[in-house]
């Protein structure tokens, strides 16, 4: 019999595998650099907006002219991405430049 528990509209089911649960990394931080990771453009825009909003609440402002984005794939030969696959992410309405490598 499957064990289920409903709480606040969420359905929880007991894990039926011996594997440890997957870990999803959403960002990598080092000094004043942040790498935001997501598998979709919408997810990246949402995370970027949240970081900008939380930073603003703490008195910090992200300079969109000094902020770059880079799309990576599983294989090194996927770059540079064609123009139609470029992301158009923004911070406070200002577009972010997309690059093919970081210095």
Secondary structure as UniProt FT lines:
FT   STRAND          4..7
FT   TURN            8..9
FT   STRAND          10..13
FT   STRAND          27..30
FT   TURN            31..32
FT   STRAND          33..36
FT   HELIX           41..57
FT   TURN            58..59
FT   HELIX           64..66
FT   STRAND          68..69
FT   HELIX           76..78
FT   HELIX           83..85
FT   STRAND          90..91
FT   TURN            92..93
FT   STRAND          94..95
FT   STRAND          97..98
//
